[in-house]
């Protein structure tokens, strides 16, 4: 399941954004939040065989002026390592007309504060890694497992996954194949002026 190519509607004139100012905009925003949850549930299913248990997928619709956010966390108790993914619209220039961007963070150092029903679990977050929201769930799961330095990927020969710490001399890992180079949007252009394809 891939995300739709575009969830945006015109806000003012021909500027596109994900919002809920109109009935059409609200409908597309709700579709984005549902599709985002389904997308992350597929990623959770793909990384589960590697010992990563889902800590839940959530959708936060936020206010009418913004896209809202879909989030997902998973944790591997044996490795003491996890991942957090977030999907929402950004004002940065990305590869989608609706400006959806995917942020991935490595989780480490699980900390539990309090006891019983008042206990809260928190994690130390790693650096933001921006990936394309055009990845299908299997490709995203592969990128996540590579980022977490998981040694094997189901359905993929071992030789095709070079670990960042142990990369062969002839492998260029400076730019992962699905990473994005982000640049700030020009002033006055907070959203794309192109129609959704």
TADA-V325450 format. One record per backbone hydrogen bond with DSSP energy under -1.0 kcal/mol. NH is the residue of the N-H (numbers start at 1). CO is the residue of the C=O. Records with the same first field share a line. If there is no record, write none. Layout:
NH: CO + CO
This chain:
9: 17
11: 15
15: 12
16: 192
17: 9
20: 64
26: 22
27: 23
28: 24
29: 25
30: 26
31: 27
32: 28
33: 29
34: 30
35: 31
36: 32
37: 33
38: 34
39: 35
40: 36
41: 37
42: 38
43: 39
44: 40
45: 41
46: 42
47: 43
48: 44
50: 47
51: 48
52: 47
53: 75
55: 73
58: 71
60: 69
69: 60
70: 87
71: 58
72: 85
73: 56
74: 83
75: 53
76: 81
80: 76
81: 76
82: 107
83: 74
84: 105
85: 72
86: 103
87: 70
88: 101
90: 99
93: 183
99: 96
101: 88
102: 131
103: 86
104: 129
105: 84
107: 82
108: 124
111: 122
113: 120
118: 115
119: 116
120: 113
122: 111
124: 108
126: 106
129: 104
131: 102
132: 178
135: 132
140: 136
141: 137
142: 138
143: 139
144: 140
145: 141
146: 142
147: 143
148: 144
149: 146
150: 145
156: 153
160: 157
161: 158
171: 168
179: 176
180: 130
189: 186
